[in-house]
Amino acid sequence: MKSRSMQTLATMLLALVAIGTVRADWPLYRGNALAQGIADESLPDSLGVKWKMEIENGAFEATPIVVDGVVYIGDLDGRVYALKLADGSKVWTFEGNVDQLSGFMGSPAYSDGRVYVGDIDGVLYCLDAKDGKKLWQFAAGLEINGSVNFYKDKVLIGSQDATLYCLDKADGKLAWKVQIDDQIRCMPTVVEDRGFVAGCDSKLHVIDLAAGKELGTVPIDGPTGSAPAVRGDVAYFGTESGSFYAIDWKELKIVWKYEDPQNRQQIRTSAAVLPDKVIYGSFSKNLVCLDRATGKEQWTFKARGKINSSPVIAGQRVYFGSADDRVRAVDLQTGKPVWEFEASSGFPAGPAVSNECMLIATERGVLYCFAGEKK
């Protein structure tokens, strides 16, 4: 009996560990299919550089992803790197169209042992997560700037050819496609059998993913490449005109609209959305926190450079980078700064959080892994 009890306890502990590992992963650009930008864990109060990878003459535009202790990121030099989260050592490197310097602007995405990432030639690659070998590729009509999302056994990816493609995960064959009136630069958001695309045609598009048909649109005041962040029946995102929207995707109507009263500039970040708060950054150098229900401003934090880095919430802190060569954490409730690190170049993309580490890359080819400083 004692042996059987011990076996049961061991099984339960292993299950808990497995659950924890899954929750610590960051498999998509914004952490989940809803693009909410929320980590399942807090980070230590004081962070230091655990390791960094420097690519000579490299440049990063993407947020890394992390699954099962492996970090994946594409570079503008045309390579995709897989690194161990523990120490930054390389697991494998995939070379795309390196000779033509056709690099990767969008973040990779992970599902069922495969990594999916598109390049600026418009080619979507499916790679084996274990060794980086190419399993298949699909050619869109033009450049791919955004990231993959998933719907059941399908892959969703948008392109500058104004088309949202739905492909079979297994072999990359086209299942259906939906065309809009201008470029798609965002990751499509997925809620059950609905997909959301905020386009350069100044509309939010709602798509039936089962049928591959558009259900309706909501006009907005400018183009956007931000991934709509969804919570409940509402999608949240900003535009190149500097407006930030909350749109009821079921009713196809604007719930509220916010504009910076003093410095209205482009919004290229994707928002982080909690039950009571929405947070985004913009070219105004401001990180803005709004009441999710009303759109009223709760606080702002002023950086020294424009903010292209989509914020991520971990515990009671908001983490983001900016063009002033800094990555920061501010208090979630007040917006007051609580941590800062200065690099040698700016941060064009947001962080990923996994296993008490925060990863973020610079525009000059340095990927940083931050973790709790040893006392």
Secondary structure as GFF3:
##gff-version 3
##sequence-region A 1 375
A	DSSP	alpha_helix	2	24	.	.	.	ID=ss1
A	DSSP	beta_strand	47	54	.	.	.	ID=ss2
A	DSSP	beta_strand	65	67	.	.	.	ID=ss3
A	DSSP	beta_strand	70	74	.	.	.	ID=ss4
A	DSSP	beta_strand	79	84	.	.	.	ID=ss5
A	DSSP	beta_strand	90	95	.	.	.	ID=ss6
A	DSSP	three_ten_helix	98	100	.	.	.	ID=ss7
A	DSSP	beta_strand	109	111	.	.	.	ID=ss8
A	DSSP	beta_strand	114	118	.	.	.	ID=ss9
A	DSSP	beta_strand	123	128	.	.	.	ID=ss10
A	DSSP	beta_strand	134	139	.	.	.	ID=ss11
A	DSSP	beta_strand	149	151	.	.	.	ID=ss12
A	DSSP	beta_strand	154	158	.	.	.	ID=ss13
A	DSSP	beta_strand	163	168	.	.	.	ID=ss14
A	DSSP	beta_strand	174	179	.	.	.	ID=ss15
A	DSSP	beta_strand	189	191	.	.	.	ID=ss16
A	DSSP	beta_strand	194	198	.	.	.	ID=ss17
A	DSSP	beta_strand	203	208	.	.	.	ID=ss18
A	DSSP	beta_strand	213	219	.	.	.	ID=ss19
A	DSSP	beta_strand	229	231	.	.	.	ID=ss20
A	DSSP	beta_strand	234	238	.	.	.	ID=ss21
A	DSSP	beta_strand	243	248	.	.	.	ID=ss22
A	DSSP	beta_strand	253	259	.	.	.	ID=ss23
A	DSSP	beta_strand	272	273	.	.	.	ID=ss24
A	DSSP	beta_strand	277	281	.	.	.	ID=ss25
A	DSSP	beta_strand	286	291	.	.	.	ID=ss26
A	DSSP	beta_strand	297	302	.	.	.	ID=ss27
A	DSSP	beta_strand	312	314	.	.	.	ID=ss28
A	DSSP	beta_strand	317	321	.	.	.	ID=ss29
A	DSSP	beta_strand	326	331	.	.	.	ID=ss30
A	DSSP	beta_strand	337	342	.	.	.	ID=ss31
A	DSSP	beta_strand	352	354	.	.	.	ID=ss32
A	DSSP	beta_strand	357	361	.	.	.	ID=ss33
A	DSSP	beta_strand	366	372	.	.	.	ID=ss34
###
